[in-house]
């Protein structure tokens, strides 16, 4: 039986032992949104959380409960939704506006810092402009917290790519994401729900190359991502030991002040 790394499923003594071994926290993000008729709607957060759990089991760390409320339904996301999903009775979204999402992230960073974590990896499985904004948020906040931070979309850790096609290998509900979910949560992919060959339509935001989905390829991708995350976690812990930062984000008021004075002026309304 693999060891437990999920914060919400651990006992206090387990958490203390895991923290003593590697004071590294994984924060994972995604949302429920259409991913074709064959994938569970929570694919983005499901893959990010499962990757983080695999990395923590292999290399140390604690994985926070996943955050399934992310950005959609406005701006470029609304355009995508209209094009790829269209007029359906329900899109089954768990969406927030960006300013609410990113303030929530800042509160989560405060928890990591207040608990004394040395490093935190913020891993999102949801694509679009939000992952660049997440990196911007981390850059703005880092000078004001002790915990060493790193933010990324999951594809950034995919060094091998799909059949060796490169590091920036991503899609939506196509060969890459479906292969990942087949490797990480095979019970949440049902290829029998796919449309007949040649039926491209909208099909609930189905990717255009889903026929290339392959569980074994997904497993190779996941193995590479887990190794990458392990190296990044070690680097963050080493950075903390070298820098020995003294600052801490301790109270809710500290978060509000940091948001108002540092984050909001720099990023506006996102």
C-alpha positions as CSV (number, residue, x, y, z in Angstrom):
1,X,0.0,0.0,0.0
2,X,1.4,3.4,-1.0
3,X,1.9,5.9,1.8
4,X,-0.7,8.6,2.3
5,X,0.3,12.2,1.2
6,X,-3.1,13.8,1.0
7,X,-3.4,16.3,3.8
8,X,-7.1,15.8,4.3
9,X,-6.6,12.0,4.7
10,X,-3.7,12.2,7.1
11,X,-3.5,12.0,10.9
12,X,-1.6,14.7,12.8
13,X,1.4,12.4,13.5
14,X,1.6,11.5,9.8
15,X,1.6,15.1,8.8
16,X,4.3,16.0,11.3
17,X,6.5,13.1,10.1
18,X,6.0,14.0,6.4
19,X,6.8,17.7,7.2
20,X,9.9,16.7,9.0
21,X,11.0,14.6,6.0
22,X,10.3,17.3,3.4
23,X,8.6,20.6,4.3
24,X,7.1,20.9,0.8
25,X,3.5,21.6,0.0
26,X,1.7,21.0,-3.3
27,X,-1.2,23.2,-4.2
28,X,-3.2,22.0,-7.2
29,X,-5.8,23.8,-9.4
30,X,-8.3,23.0,-12.0
31,X,-12.1,23.2,-12.5
32,X,-15.0,21.2,-13.8
33,X,-15.5,22.1,-17.5
34,X,-16.4,20.2,-20.7
35,X,-13.6,17.7,-21.7
36,X,-15.4,15.8,-24.4
37,X,-18.0,13.1,-23.7
38,X,-15.3,10.6,-22.7
39,X,-13.6,12.3,-19.8
40,X,-14.8,13.3,-16.4
41,X,-15.4,17.0,-16.1
42,X,-12.9,17.5,-13.4
43,X,-10.0,16.4,-15.6
44,X,-7.8,19.6,-15.0
45,X,-7.7,19.3,-11.2
46,X,-7.8,15.5,-11.3
47,X,-4.6,15.3,-13.3
48,X,-2.8,18.1,-11.3
49,X,-3.7,16.5,-8.0
50,X,-2.8,13.0,-9.0
51,X,0.5,14.2,-10.4
52,X,1.2,16.0,-7.1
53,X,0.3,12.9,-5.1
54,X,2.6,10.7,-7.2
55,X,5.5,13.2,-6.8
56,X,5.0,13.5,-3.1
57,X,4.9,9.7,-2.7
58,X,8.1,9.4,-4.7
59,X,10.1,12.4,-3.5
60,X,8.4,13.7,-0.3
61,X,5.9,16.4,0.5
62,X,2.3,17.0,1.5
63,X,-0.5,17.6,-1.0
64,X,-3.2,20.1,-0.1
65,X,-6.9,19.4,-1.0
66,X,-7.4,20.3,-4.7
67,X,-9.0,23.5,-5.6
68,X,-11.8,22.8,-8.2
69,X,-12.9,26.5,-8.6
70,X,-11.0,28.2,-11.4
71,X,-11.4,30.8,-14.1
72,X,-13.9,30.5,-17.0
73,X,-17.0,32.0,-18.5
74,X,-15.5,35.4,-19.4
75,X,-13.0,36.9,-21.9
76,X,-11.2,34.3,-24.0
77,X,-12.7,31.5,-22.0
78,X,-16.2,32.7,-22.9
79,X,-15.2,32.7,-26.6
80,X,-13.8,29.2,-26.3
81,X,-17.0,28.0,-24.6
82,X,-19.2,29.4,-27.3
83,X,-17.1,27.8,-30.1
84,X,-16.3,24.4,-28.6
85,X,-19.4,23.7,-26.5
86,X,-22.1,26.0,-27.9
87,X,-25.7,26.4,-26.6
88,X,-26.2,23.5,-24.3
89,X,-28.6,23.4,-21.3
90,X,-25.7,23.1,-18.8
91,X,-21.9,23.4,-19.2
92,X,-21.3,22.0,-15.7
93,X,-18.7,24.6,-14.9
94,X,-17.2,25.3,-11.4
95,X,-16.0,28.8,-12.4
96,X,-14.9,31.9,-10.5
97,X,-13.8,35.3,-11.8
98,X,-10.0,35.7,-11.9
99,X,-9.8,38.3,-9.0
100,X,-11.6,35.9,-6.7
101,X,-9.6,32.9,-7.8
102,X,-6.2,34.6,-7.3
103,X,-7.1,36.1,-3.9
104,X,-8.1,32.5,-2.8
105,X,-4.6,31.4,-4.0
106,X,-3.0,34.1,-2.0
107,X,-4.9,32.9,1.1
108,X,-3.6,29.4,0.4
109,X,0.0,30.7,0.1
110,X,-0.6,32.4,3.5
111,X,-1.5,29.0,5.0
112,X,1.6,27.4,3.6
113,X,3.8,30.2,4.9
114,X,2.1,30.3,8.3
115,X,2.6,26.6,8.8
116,X,6.3,26.9,8.1
117,X,6.6,25.1,4.8
118,X,9.9,25.7,3.2
119,X,8.7,25.2,-0.4
120,X,5.3,25.2,-2.3
121,X,4.6,24.1,-5.8
122,X,1.5,25.5,-7.3
123,X,0.4,23.2,-10.1
124,X,-2.5,24.0,-12.4
125,X,-4.1,21.6,-14.9
126,X,-6.2,24.4,-16.4
127,X,-4.8,26.2,-19.4
128,X,-5.3,29.6,-21.1
129,X,-3.9,32.9,-19.8
130,X,-4.5,31.9,-16.1
131,X,-1.2,30.0,-15.7
132,X,0.8,33.1,-16.8
133,X,-1.2,35.1,-14.3
134,X,-0.4,32.5,-11.6
135,X,3.3,32.9,-12.3
136,X,2.9,36.7,-12.1
137,X,1.1,36.4,-8.7
138,X,3.9,34.2,-7.4
139,X,6.6,36.6,-8.6
140,X,4.8,39.5,-6.8
141,X,4.2,37.6,-3.6
142,X,7.6,35.9,-3.2
143,X,9.5,38.8,-1.6
144,X,6.8,39.0,1.1
145,X,6.7,35.4,2.2
146,X,9.2,32.9,3.6
147,X,8.0,29.8,1.7
148,X,9.8,29.4,-1.6
149,X,7.3,29.3,-4.4
150,X,7.1,27.9,-7.9
151,X,4.0,27.9,-10.2
152,X,3.5,26.0,-13.4
153,X,1.0,24.4,-15.7
154,X,1.4,20.6,-15.7
155,X,2.6,20.6,-19.3
156,X,5.7,22.6,-18.3
157,X,6.9,19.5,-16.4
158,X,6.4,17.3,-19.5
159,X,9.9,17.1,-20.7
160,X,9.4,14.1,-23.0
161,X,6.2,15.3,-24.7
162,X,3.8,13.0,-26.5
163,X,5.9,10.6,-28.5
164,X,8.8,13.0,-28.0
165,X,7.2,15.9,-29.7
166,X,8.4,18.5,-27.2
167,X,8.0,20.1,-23.8
168,X,5.1,22.4,-24.7
169,X,2.8,19.5,-25.4
170,X,-0.8,20.3,-24.4
171,X,-4.3,20.1,-25.7
172,X,-7.8,20.0,-24.5
173,X,-9.5,16.6,-24.2
174,X,-7.4,15.2,-27.0
175,X,-4.5,12.8,-27.1
176,X,-2.4,14.4,-24.3
177,X,-5.0,15.1,-21.6
178,X,-6.9,11.9,-22.3
179,X,-3.6,9.9,-22.2
180,X,-2.7,11.6,-18.9
181,X,-6.1,10.8,-17.3
182,X,-5.9,7.2,-18.6
183,X,-2.6,6.9,-16.7
184,X,-3.7,8.7,-13.5
185,X,-7.4,8.0,-13.1
186,X,-8.3,5.3,-15.7
187,X,-11.8,4.8,-14.2
188,X,-12.6,8.4,-15.2
189,X,-12.1,7.9,-18.9
190,X,-14.7,6.0,-20.9
191,X,-13.8,5.8,-24.6
192,X,-17.1,4.1,-25.4
193,X,-18.7,7.5,-25.0
194,X,-16.8,8.9,-27.9
195,X,-18.7,9.8,-31.1
196,X,-18.5,7.7,-34.3
197,X,-15.3,8.2,-36.4
198,X,-15.6,11.3,-38.5
199,X,-18.2,13.0,-36.2
200,X,-16.1,16.0,-35.2
201,X,-18.9,18.4,-34.3
202,X,-18.6,20.1,-31.0
203,X,-19.1,17.1,-28.8
204,X,-18.7,18.9,-25.5
205,X,-15.3,20.3,-26.3
206,X,-13.8,17.1,-27.6
207,X,-10.2,17.4,-28.8
208,X,-9.4,16.8,-32.4
209,X,-6.8,14.0,-32.0
210,X,-8.4,11.9,-29.3
211,X,-7.9,8.8,-31.5
212,X,-4.1,8.9,-30.5
213,X,-4.9,8.6,-26.8
214,X,-2.8,5.8,-25.3
215,X,-2.5,4.8,-21.6
216,X,1.1,3.6,-21.9
217,X,2.2,6.9,-23.5
218,X,0.3,8.6,-20.7
219,X,2.2,6.6,-18.1
220,X,5.6,7.6,-19.7
221,X,4.5,11.2,-19.7
222,X,3.4,11.0,-16.0
223,X,6.7,9.4,-15.0
224,X,8.6,12.2,-16.6
225,X,6.4,14.8,-14.9
226,X,6.8,13.2,-11.5
227,X,10.6,13.2,-11.8
228,X,10.6,16.8,-12.9
229,X,8.4,17.8,-9.9
230,X,10.7,15.9,-7.6
231,X,13.7,17.9,-8.8
232,X,11.9,21.2,-8.5
233,X,10.8,20.4,-5.0
234,X,14.4,19.6,-4.0
235,X,15.5,22.9,-5.5
236,X,13.0,24.9,-3.6
237,X,14.0,23.3,-0.3
238,X,17.6,23.9,-1.1
239,X,16.8,27.6,-1.9
240,X,15.1,28.0,1.5
241,X,18.1,26.5,3.3
242,X,20.5,28.8,1.5
243,X,18.4,32.0,1.9
244,X,16.9,31.3,5.3
245,X,14.1,33.9,4.8
246,X,12.7,35.5,7.9
247,X,9.5,37.0,6.6
248,X,6.1,35.3,7.2
249,X,2.5,36.0,5.9
250,X,0.7,35.3,9.2
251,X,-2.8,36.8,9.4
252,X,-5.8,37.3,7.2
253,X,-5.2,41.0,7.5
254,X,-1.7,40.5,6.2
255,X,-3.2,38.9,3.1
256,X,-5.6,41.7,2.5
257,X,-2.9,44.3,2.9
258,X,-0.5,42.4,0.5
259,X,-3.3,42.1,-2.0
260,X,-4.3,45.8,-1.9
261,X,-0.7,47.2,-1.8
262,X,1.3,44.8,-4.0
263,X,-0.9,42.5,-6.1
264,X,-3.9,44.5,-7.1
265,X,-1.9,47.6,-8.4
266,X,0.3,45.3,-10.5
267,X,-2.3,43.1,-12.0
268,X,-5.4,45.3,-12.0
269,X,-8.6,43.3,-12.3
270,X,-6.9,40.4,-14.1
